[in-house]
Amino acid sequence: MEKIKSLLAKLPHPVRWLLTMVIGFILLILGLIMMVTPGPGLLFIFFGLSILALEIKWAQEVNKQGMQGLEMLMAKLKSIFKRNKSE
């Protein structure tokens, strides 16, 4: 993500904003389509929101909440697997 951010930082703001919006929303829409068709829908939604979060405040908040939820899920899964290993 840092590579994308540094690459976009070299562009003028209107171009950067437009490019971020187009790529982010395309990935988001593709992810939503892939939720009902075969494909990695959640992954595309996450990538789209991550790119949109570079420029949009609400996308930053949704991305942060998603990351917190993912961290909680991973902690729960780790505790379940540790419990099963010790049995």
Residue pairs with C-beta under 8 A, 6 or more apart in sequence:
1 50
4 51
4 54
5 54
8 16
8 19
8 20
8 54
9 16
11 19
16 55
17 55
20 51
20 52
20 54
20 55
21 52
21 55
23 48
23 51
24 48
24 49
24 51
24 52
24 54
24 55
24 59
25 48
25 52
26 48
27 44
27 45
27 47
27 48
27 51
28 44
28 45
28 48
28 49
28 52
29 48
30 39
30 44
30 48
31 40
31 41
31 42
31 43
31 44
31 45
31 46
31 47
31 48
32 41
32 45
33 39
33 41
34 40
34 41
34 44
35 41
35 42
35 45
46 63
46 66
49 59
49 62
49 63
49 66
50 63
52 59
53 59
53 60
53 62
53 63
